[in-house]
Amino acid sequence: MAPVLIVGCGYIGRRVAALLQARGAAVTGLVRSDATAQGLRDQAVRVLRVDLDDAEAGAHWARGFADIFYFAPPPPQGETDTRMAAFLQALDAESPPRRIVYISTSAVYGDCQGRWITEAEPVNPATARGRRRLDAEDRLRAWAAEHGVQWIILRVPGIYGPGKLPLARLRAATPVLREADAPYTNRIHADDLAAICVAARDSVQANTLYNVSDGHPSNMTDYFFRLADAAGLPRPPEVARTEAGQVLTPGMLSFLQDSRRMDNRKLLAELGIELQYPDLDAGLKACFD
Ligand SMILES: NC(=O)c1ccc[n+]([C@@H]2O[C@H](COP(=O)([O-])OP(=O)(O)OC[C@H]3O[C@@H](n4cnc5c(N)ncnc54)[C@H](OP(=O)(O)O)[C@@H]3O)[C@@H](O)[C@H]2O)c1
């Protein structure tokens, strides 16, 4: 199998790498920290150490890969994704990859007032976090179109899985929004997301985007309640929206601005996906077994 690069080879990247290695692929993971690099070596993934915030201009370190997965998040500030810009500059226009699969986020849609949305929904990010993601999508699509490279964008909601559950928050009894006030949120189990990424690489479809979700949205409060029940922890206290500004972190408040339900039918049909964890009960059970 042709060589694969995973830019931002962290929690999801390691899962994708394992799936590809099982099929005989030579996988390289790009990361910046020692700890993540060592974890990759332990998994027999070749390591490329680059800090996308401080990458050498003009060096084509992303050359020589047939398929590239881009999983690095945008920087924490600003309106643009300078990391995506640095990555695109490191590709060799003379010998570009076949395909790039990008994990974006559902935040690009902004608030949809709880409506079910398909991929035809116009983008309208309400937060700088969402605007940086949209900037990354736009840059990738423009570069790929100019250089004849295939792209797939996955608009991903909340990722959960073993080791990626907000248990510390539950143990600290951090309040959640009263359920009646809580917006709709969507989720995907990490193993399903990894399988979706590989399917996006293999698909005959190209130059298109997918809503990623298990198809069973609920609200953030319901998520914390069900997680607490599954973990055997007390359910967190609830606060009204009027009090939320005083007790919730700005990060959590930004996630509570948007309400939407993601329609995943295009994903399931076109990528031939059969979800291992089609709802939270199945996914949480697997996290605690
Ligand atoms: N958490 C969610 O619910 C959620 C929802 C939607 C989308 N997403 C997005 O999905 C993607 C994959 O998530 P994940 O859980 O696998 O994330 P993750 O474990 O944090 O992995 C991201 C990787 O990106 C690397 N990275 C970050 N900044 C970098 C930089 N400046 N230069 C080079 N590498 C850099 C990190 O390397 P080091 O480890 O060496 O720092 C890390 O390995 C991310 O973009 C995430 O934002 C997450």
The ligand as an ORCA input file, in Angstrom:
! r2SCAN-3c Opt
* xyz 0 1
  N     -12.530     16.656     20.643
  C     -13.604     16.735     19.891
  O     -14.715     16.468     20.334
  C     -13.456     17.138     18.434
  C     -14.581     17.391     17.682
  C     -14.447     17.694     16.331
  C     -13.188     17.753     15.750
  N     -12.086     17.564     16.530
  C     -10.780     17.630     15.873
  O     -10.425     16.344     15.428
  C      -9.021     16.322     15.200
  C      -8.415     15.054     15.778
  O      -8.715     15.010     17.165
  P      -7.779     14.216     18.175
  O      -8.631     13.879     19.342
  O      -7.047     13.133     17.497
  O      -6.768     15.376     18.612
  P      -5.378     15.228     19.380
  O      -5.279     13.935     20.101
  O      -5.200     16.485     20.164
  O      -4.310     15.190     18.185
  C      -3.968     16.344     17.488
  C      -2.523     16.221     17.076
  O      -2.155     17.421     16.412
  C      -0.821     17.711     16.754
  N      -0.574     19.150     16.694
  C      -1.265     20.120     17.318
  N      -0.699     21.313     17.070
  C       0.383     21.070     16.292
  C       1.394     21.883     15.732
  N       1.427     23.210     15.924
  N       2.345     21.291     14.982
  C       2.352     19.958     14.786
  N       1.423     19.129     15.307
  C       0.458     19.680     16.059
  C      -0.630     17.215     18.176
  O       0.735     16.879     18.351
  P       1.385     16.834     19.832
  O       0.634     15.745     20.549
  O       2.786     16.498     19.606
  O       1.145     18.193     20.435
  C      -1.554     16.001     18.231
  O      -0.847     14.828     18.012
  C      -8.457     17.606     15.823
  O      -8.276     18.574     14.818
  C      -9.599     18.033     16.728
  O      -9.579     19.427     16.984
  C     -12.194     17.234     17.842
*
